[in-house]
Amino acid sequence: MTQHLLALQDFSKEQLTAYIEKALLLKKEAKAGVRHQQLAGKTVALIFEKPSTRTRVSFESAMYGLGGQVIYLSGRDTQLARNEPLKDMARVMARYVDGMVVRTYGQAIVDEP
């Protein structure tokens, strides 16, 4: 089942609390030397129309820390630079990656139907 995280309002308080508790547990285990592999064999594409060093590093380190792989694409490396709608690019990329993280200049780009 495909689940999109577009806004925190899309999740219940209970779901958000569970995600935070899981994150705290994973962080504690990693600090204790537990090697996590929950995302082994999974690939996420980071598509950054709007550059951000901290956001990129946080997502990359999280994926690698959970055993996954990352493909980084700047906005100029994608069809976004040629004004192709994100939904069209996402439809094609979904064939190759397990998830997409998109950082843009506006929420409307990812909310587009």
C-alpha positions as CSV (number, residue, x, y, z in Angstrom):
1,M,0.0,0.0,0.0
2,T,1.4,3.4,-0.9
3,Q,1.5,5.9,1.9
4,H,2.5,9.5,1.3
5,L,3.8,11.8,4.0
6,L,2.7,15.2,2.7
7,A,1.7,16.9,6.0
8,L,1.8,16.0,9.7
9,Q,-1.9,16.7,9.8
10,D,-2.4,13.5,7.7
11,F,-1.5,11.4,10.7
12,S,-3.2,10.9,14.0
13,K,-1.6,11.9,17.3
14,E,-1.2,8.2,18.1
15,Q,0.6,7.5,14.8
16,L,3.0,10.4,15.3
17,T,3.7,9.3,18.9
18,A,4.5,5.8,17.7
19,Y,6.9,7.1,15.0
20,I,8.7,9.2,17.6
21,E,8.9,6.4,20.0
22,K,10.3,4.1,17.3
23,A,12.8,6.7,16.3
24,L,14.0,7.1,19.9
25,L,14.4,3.3,20.2
26,L,16.4,3.0,16.9
27,K,18.6,5.9,18.0
28,K,19.3,4.3,21.4
29,E,20.0,0.9,19.8
30,A,22.3,2.5,17.2
31,K,24.3,4.3,19.9
32,A,24.6,0.9,21.7
33,G,26.1,-0.6,18.5
34,V,23.1,-2.4,17.2
35,R,23.3,-2.5,13.4
36,H,19.9,-1.9,11.8
37,Q,19.0,-3.4,8.4
38,Q,15.2,-2.7,8.2
39,L,15.7,-1.0,4.9
40,A,18.2,-3.4,3.3
41,G,17.5,-3.8,-0.3
42,K,15.5,-0.6,-0.4
43,T,16.4,2.6,-2.4
44,V,15.1,6.1,-1.9
45,A,15.5,9.0,-4.3
46,L,16.2,12.4,-2.8
47,I,15.0,15.0,-5.2
48,F,16.1,18.5,-4.1
49,E,14.7,21.4,-6.2
50,K,15.7,23.6,-3.2
51,P,19.2,22.6,-1.9
52,S,19.7,21.9,1.8
53,T,22.9,20.4,3.3
54,R,21.3,19.4,6.6
55,T,18.2,17.9,5.1
56,R,20.2,15.9,2.6
57,V,22.7,14.6,5.2
58,S,19.9,13.7,7.6
59,F,18.0,11.6,5.1
60,E,21.2,10.0,3.6
61,S,22.5,9.1,7.1
62,A,19.1,7.7,8.1
63,M,18.9,5.5,5.0
64,Y,22.4,4.2,5.3
65,G,22.0,3.7,9.0
66,L,19.0,1.4,8.3
67,G,20.8,-0.5,5.5
68,G,19.2,1.3,2.6
69,Q,20.6,3.1,-0.5
70,V,20.2,6.7,-1.7
71,I,20.1,8.3,-5.1
72,Y,20.5,12.0,-4.9
73,L,19.2,14.2,-7.7
74,S,19.4,18.0,-7.6
75,G,16.6,19.9,-9.3
76,R,18.7,20.8,-12.3
77,D,19.4,17.0,-12.8
78,T,15.7,16.2,-13.3
79,Q,12.8,17.1,-15.5
80,L,11.7,19.6,-12.8
81,A,14.3,22.0,-14.3
82,R,12.3,21.8,-17.5
83,N,8.9,22.3,-15.8
84,E,7.7,18.7,-16.0
85,P,5.1,18.1,-13.3
86,L,6.5,16.2,-10.3
87,K,3.6,13.7,-10.5
88,D,4.8,12.7,-14.0
89,M,8.4,12.3,-12.9
90,A,7.3,10.4,-9.8
91,R,5.2,8.0,-11.8
92,V,8.3,6.9,-13.8
93,M,10.7,6.9,-10.8
94,A,8.3,4.7,-8.8
95,R,9.4,1.9,-11.1
96,Y,13.0,2.2,-9.9
97,V,12.9,3.3,-6.3
98,D,11.0,2.3,-3.2
99,G,10.5,5.9,-2.0
100,M,11.0,9.5,-2.8
101,V,11.9,12.5,-0.7
102,V,11.2,15.8,-2.4
103,R,12.4,19.2,-1.2
104,T,10.9,22.0,-3.2
105,Y,10.2,25.7,-3.0
106,G,6.5,25.1,-2.3
107,Q,4.1,22.6,-0.9
108,A,1.8,23.0,-4.0
109,I,4.4,21.1,-6.1
110,V,3.9,17.9,-4.1
111,D,0.2,18.5,-3.5
112,E,-0.6,18.6,-7.2
113,P,-3.2,15.9,-8.0
